[in-house]
Amino acid sequence: MVNVKDFFLLLIFLFIFNTCSFASENRKPQVLFINQVRGEECCGKGSFDNLKLQINAFKNYQIPVFFALRYDVLTNDTYVDYLKNEIKEASQTVNLGLFIEITPRLAKDAQVIYYGHENQWFEAQNVFTIGYQIKDRKKLLDQLFTTFHNKFDFYPILTSSWLIDTDSLNYLQKKYGVIAHQITREQWGTDSYTLSGGPVHYPYPGSRSWAFIPDFDNKDPVLMLRQTVSDPLYNYGDTTNSFTSQPNDYLKNKDFSYFKLLINQALFQQKTIGFALLGLENSNEEKYQDEFLKQIAYVYQLKNEDKIVFPGLRELKNFWIKQKTTSYQGKGVEWSVTPTYRVRIKKQGGKLYLTDFRYYDKNLIDPYNDYVAKKNGYWIVPYLINSSLSYSKSTVFPKVSNDLLRKTGQLITTGFDFSQYKINSANFNRTRLKNYPYFLPEPTEREISRQKTQLKITVNKKITLDLKVKDQYGYPDVISAPVEIKTDPPVEGIEHKIDGESHVFSFSNPKTYFLNIIIVSNQKTIKNIFLFPKFLPFLKIAL
């Protein structure tokens, strides 16, 4: 059992005396390139010229690279013939993987219904497996892998998809031998999907229950890779997509010097062995492709100076599945990841603050293993502290922002102890499957849109629910039938006041482990609310 107090004292020591090293071997920093290749069917069309530009650069510099191919590349003979020649002529440089994005053609060929439209192809429920019925996910994946094998006569060992349900990933490993999968970085709401709380920056062995959680007891895991190099200080809580090594991110308000700062920091200024994953989609416009060529040239310079290595995928897996503790640091901030915790420590005003605390349990279950996303996608690991989010009493939706200018988090002292907040994974998994997964705000948005109801929840010494109803045009309306609420566990002394179109319910806060509140009218459920403990505020969800 981990002694949490000793764990945090160790983190303080390591933060202050950063000459310490987690790495047990004197190894050179590692660099891995993975580029995503889109065809020309639709949906963020790729460029054949950009693909050739990238391949020629890697060949010239003799830097190994993976190109993850989308389905519309596999059905385009121009792309396929070119790639067949390249993997034959430059077998030490050019490697192929699969880019798992669902397109209309892929869905049609797999005999699966595609509900997306061209202007919303990138939304999570359209482009990722999480938006499709469980039985249809395997059809889509089988179509992808079978087509790839028919074209190239082998199955790829690398896949890339910014979000994927874990059962699908397990299926790919078991049936097709996939050994590594790339997901996107930590982000909130970009292109309709959120990934928050996974291991930061470094590769890790994914749990078979939820690939966003590390599992170092897994004897043969899929190695999980995080897209791009993120700024350890400024990417936290950022919604501008400006603080990564991606040219299309940092060129919004910075230049190549920022890339050099990030890459040098990631490779040469860490306690853990340096690591950087770089890449660019062939669908990005010319100015970003030109910037990417500068990145490749800079990495080549580091290679020429014998400062870095390019490990093969199997070598990478064998190394990182053994690294149980990693540290990723930047200006005034450090992320530390262990098999059971992820923490972020920020130095501010001469003091150390714990600004993010995630609890890892390999038994936590991916909500999308048995849930189909209707709109948006969310992978959010349970947190005890998340300083990138702030809540008001009137909404279940958080405001997301970087915490640089706010003194947030838990001040770390020698008496600091969070062991009392350890999450019971059995209870957690059970509640996540009740009606909807535990952290998805999307049902509230759909409910408001469909029934024109608005609900404000205030939680203090009393719990107050203010329900307002609007007609189809958005004007205040009344509910003609009686309205009542039911709670589990039962609560006595519920007050109900009606003020025009508003129904206000209030009762004493029972402060139970969780409270289920159901608002009923004419024997139909209007709203279903789950209130969870205060230290897990994001679990307050109205359906």
N, C-alpha and C positions, 0 to 999 in steps of 0.2 A: 504494500500500500504506500502511495506517495505521501510523504510528509509535506503538506502544502506550505507550512511556514518556512521550513528549511529550503524548499524549492524557490520561494521568492527572495529569501536572503541570498541564495546563490545567484539569482538573476541580478540583484543589486550589485553584488561583487563584480560580476562579469561586465555589467554596464559601465561601472566606474573604471575598472582596470581592463581596458579593452585590448591589452596585449595578450590576454589569454586566448587559447585556441581550442575550439571544439574538435577540429580535424585531427584524427589520430595518425595520419600519414602526411608526409610532405609532398603533396601532389600539386601539379600545376592547375590553374583555373581552367574550367571547361566551357566550351561554346558549342551550341547546337542551333542549326538553322532549320526551320520548318516554314515553307511557303504554301499558301493555299491557292489552288488553281481552279478558277471558275470558267465554264464554257460560255457559250453565247446564246443559250436557250432563252433566258430571261433573268430576272432576279439578281441584280448587281452583276451585269454581264462582264466577263473577263476579256482580256486582250491577248491574242496569240502573240503579237509583237512584244508585249511586256514579258510573257513567258520566255521567249527566245532571248530577250535582253538579259533576264536574270540568269538563265542557264549559261549563257556565254560568259558572264562575269564570274560565276562560280568555277567554270572550267578554266578560265584564264588564271585564276588565283589558286586553283587546285584545292578548293575548300569543299568538303562534303556537305550535302544538303538534301533534305527531304522535300518533295513536292507532293502535297496531299490533293488528290484529284476529285472534283465533284462529278456527279453522274453525267452532266451534260458535256464533260470532257471525254468520258468513256464512249459516248455515242457520236463523237465527232472524229471522223477519220483523219482529218488534217492534224489534230492534236495527237491522236493515238500513233499515227505513223511516225511523226516527229519524235515522240517520247520513246518509242521502241528503238529507234536508232540511237538516241542519246544514252539510254541505259546500257546499250551494247557497246558504244564507242567510249563512253565515260563512266564505266561501271564503278570506279572508285570514288566518283564525285556525285553522280545523279542517282538518287533513290526515290522510290515512289511509295506513297501511302494513299489513304482514302480520306476525302473531306466529306463528312456526313451532313449535308444540307439537303433537305427534301425539296425537290422541284416538281412542277406539274408533270413532267415527262416521267420522272422516277415513280411517282405515285401511280400514274396510269399504267406503266409497264409492270408494276408490282400488283396491279388490280386493287388499289387502295384509293379511297375517295380523298381528293385534295380540296380543302375548303378555302384556301388562301386566294388573294388577289395580287396582281403585280405590284400595286402600291403598298402592300403590307406583307410581302413575301418574307421579310426578315423577322417578323414577329415570332416569338418563341413557339406559339401554338401551331404555326405553319411550317417553320423551317427545321424544327428539332423533333426527335422521336417522342418527346414528352407530350406533344399535341395529338398523338394518334392512339387509337385503341390498342390494347396490349397485344392482341393477336395480329394486328396490322404492322406492328413494329418489326417483327421478325420477317414479314414479307418484304418490307422495304430494305432491310439489311441484307437479306438473301439475294434480292435483285441486284443490289450494289456489288456485293462480293462476287457473285456469279459472273456478272458482266465484266468486272475487273479481271477475273481469272481467264475468261474467254479471250480477252484482249492481250493479256501479258503472260499468261501461262504460269502464274504464281499468285498466292494470296499475300496481301500486304500485312506487315507486322505492326504498322503505325496507323492510327486513325486520328482524325482531328474533328472536333465539333465543340462549339463554345459551351454547349450544355447537352447532356445526354442522360437518360435514365440508367441507373446502375444495372438493372436486370439485362438491359440490352448490351451493356458493356461486358457483363459476365458471359453472355451468349456469344459475343464476338471472340472472346478469349477461348472459350471451350470449343467452339465449332471451327473457327478459322485461324486460331493461333495468334491473335493480336497480343502484343506484349507491352505496348505503350499507347497512351491516349492523351491528346492535348485538349485542355479546356481553356477558357479565357481567364484573364486576370481577375483580381478583386474589382468589382464594379457595382454600381447601384443604378439600375434602370436603363442602362445604355441599350439601345435597340430593343427595348421591352423586356430585358432579362437582367436579373440580379444574382451575383455570386458574392457572398459575404461570409467570411469566417473560415475558409479553407486554409491549409498550410500555405504560407506566403513564399513566393519566389522559387523555392527549391522543389525538385522532383520528390515524390513520396509514394509509398505503396498504398493503393486505394483499398478501402474496405469492400468486401463483397456485399455488405448490406447497404452502404452508401459510399460511393467513390469519392465524395467530398471530404470524407473522414479518413485519416491515416490508420492503417492496421499493420503493425510490424510483426504480428504473429501469423499473418497470412503467408503461407509457405510459397505460394506462386501467385503474387498479386499482379494486377495491371499497374504499370508505372504511370502515375499521373503527372503531367507536365502543364505548367502554367504559361500561357501566352505572354510574351514580351517581358521587358525589364521595367518594373514599376518603381516610381519614386517612393522610397519608404516613408518619407514624411508627408509629401503633398498629395499622393494618390489616395490616401485614406479619406473617405467621405467626399471625394471630388466627384462632381457631376458634369464637369466640362470636358472630360476626356483629353486632358492636356499634359498629363504628367507620366508618360511612358516613353519607351524607346521607339515607338511606332512613328514614322515620319508624318503620317496623317494626324497624329495626336500633337506632338510637340511643335510642329511648324505653324500651329495656330498663333502662337505668340513667342516662340523661341527659335533658336537656330542650331546648327550642328554642334556648337560647343556644349549645348545641354546634353546631347546624345553622348558625347565623350565623357562628360561628368558622370552620367548614369552608368555607362559601361565600365569605366575605370573603377567606380565605386563598387559595382557588383562583382567585379573580377579580382580587385587587388586591395580592397579595404574592408574585408569581412573576416570574422573569426572562423566561420565555416569556410571550407574550400570555395573559391570563387566559381560562379556559374552564371551563364547568360543564355537565354533562349531568344533568338531574333528571327524575324521573317516579315514578309509583306505579301498581301494578296495581289494577284495579277489584275484585279479589277480596279485597283487604285490608279489615279490619274498620273500623268507624266511627271509632274514636279515631285511627287512622292517617290516614283520609281527612280528618278535621278538622285534623290536624297538617299535612297536605299543603296544605290551603287556606291555612294560615298561611305556608307556604313561598312559594306563588304570590303572596300579598299582599306579602311582603318583596321578592321579585324585581320586582314592579310598582313598589315604592318606589324601587328602584335604577334602574329604567327611567325613572321620572318625574324623577329627578335627573340624567338623561342620562349615566349611568355605564356602561351596558352596551348591547349590540346583540343582535338575534336574527337571525343570518344564515340565508338559505335553504340547503337541503341542497346544491344545486349550488355555491353560493358557498363553503360550508363545505368541500366536497371540493376545489375549486380552490385554496383557501388551504392546507389542511393537507397535501396531497400534496407541497408544496414545502418544508415545514418539517422539514429533515433532522435537526435537533438540538433537543431540548426538555429543559427542566428543570422538575421538580415538587418543591417543597420545603415543609417544615413544621418544627416544633420540633426543631432539632438533627439534621435528616436531609435529604438531597437525593437525588432520583432524576434521573439523566441518561440520555437515550436518543439513540443515533445510528443510522445505517443498519447498523452492524456490532456494536454493543455496547449492553447495558443495565447500568448500575451503580447501586448504592445506597451512599452515603457517610454514615456516622454520626459525629457529633462526641461524644466521650465522654472525660471526664477530661482535657480540653485537647488530645486527640489525635484524628486522623482515621482512621477504619477503613473499609475497603471490605468491606461486609457482604453484598453480592449482586453477582454478575457473570454475565451471560448473554451468550453468543456468538450473534450473528445471522448466518445465512447464508441468503439467499433460495432456495437450492437444497435446504434441508432439507424433507423431505416429511411432510405430515400423516399420522400413522399410520392415521387413520380413512378415508383415501382408499381403502384396500384391506383394511380390517379392520372387523369388525362387533363392537361392544361387547356383551359378554355380561352384564356388571354393572358399573355405575359408568362414569364418563368422565374422561379425563385429557388435558389439554393442558399439557405441561410442557416448557419450552424448556431445552435443555442448559445446565447451570451449572458454573462452575468454583468458585464460592463461593455457598452458600445458608445464611445464618445462621439462617433460620427452622426448619431441620431439624437434628435430632440423631439419631445412629445408635448402637446398641449392637452388640457383636460377635455377639449371639445372635439377631438378627432382621434381616430384610430390610426391615421396615417402619419408617419414621422417626417420631420424635415431633415434632409441629409446635407451635411456640410463638413469640411475639414475643421479640426479642433485646434488649429495652430494659435488662433487669437483668443481662445477660450480656456480658462483654467478648469478643465474637466478631468474626470477620472478620480480614482482613489489614491490619496496620498499614501505612499509606501512608508511604513515604519517597521520597527523590529517586532511589533506585536501584530503585524498584519496576518490575517488568516481567513481564507475563503473556503475552508474544507466543509463548513456547515452548508454550503450551497451546492454540494454535489448533486447532479441530476440523476433521478431514477430513470434508467433507460426504458424499463418496462412500462412505467406510467407515461413516459414521454411518447413512446410509440403508440400506446393505446389512445391517447388523447388526439394525436395527430391524425388518426383515421376516423374520428368521430365527425361525420357529415362532410368535412373538408379538411385537408391537411392543415397543420397547426399555424402556419405563418402566412397563408396566402390572402392578401387583401383584395384580390380580384373579385371574389364573390360579392363583396360589398358594392363595388363599382357596378357590377351587372345588376344587382338588386335595385340600386338607386335608379339606374337607367330604365329598368323594366317596370317597376311599380311606382316610380316617382315619389319615393319616401326618403326622408332625411332623418338621421338619428344622431343625436349628440349624447355622449356618455361622459359623466363626471364621476370620478372615483375619489372620495375623501373619507371622512368619517361616515358619510352617507353615500350611497350609490344612487345617482339620478339619471334617468333616461328620458330624453325629450324627443318625442316622435312627431314629426311634421309630415303632412301628406300634401302632394301637389297633383294637379290634374295633368292630362296628356300635353297641355300647352305650357306647363310649368307654373301655373297659378295656384295659390293655396286652395286646398280642398278639404272636405271633411270625410271621416269614415262613418258611414251611417250605422254600421253594425257595432255592437259592443266590442271594446278592446280590453284585454286582460293580459297579465303576465304570469308565467309559472317559473319556478326556480328549482334547481337541483344542485345541492341539497335544499330542502324547503326553507323559506325565510318568512317570518311572521311580520305583521305590521306594515304591509305594503300600502303606501298612499297613492291615490290616483286622482289627478286633477285634469279637467278638460278646459282648455282655453281656446275657443274657436276651432281652428284646424290642428291645434297642438294637444298632444296627450303627454302628460308629465307623470312619471312614476318615480317614487323615491322610497328608500328603506335603509335601515342601518347596515353598514358594511360588515358582513359576517367574517371576512378575512379568512376564508377557507382556502384549501390547496388550489381548488379552482371552482368557479361558480358558473353554471349554465343557466342563462336567462332566455326564456322563449316568450315572444310577444305574439299573441293569438287574437285573431278577429274572425268571427263567423266560422270558427273551427278550422281556420287556415292559419298557418304560421306566416307572420309578416317578417319577423326578424328572429334570428337565433344568435345569441351572443355568448362567447366564452370569455370569462375573466380569469387570468392566471396571476401568479404571484407578482408583486411589484418589481422584484429584481429580474424578472423576465418580461419587461413591458411590451415587447413586440408580440407577445402571445395574446394580447388583448385584441380580440377579433370579432367583428360583427358580421354575420352572414345574412 
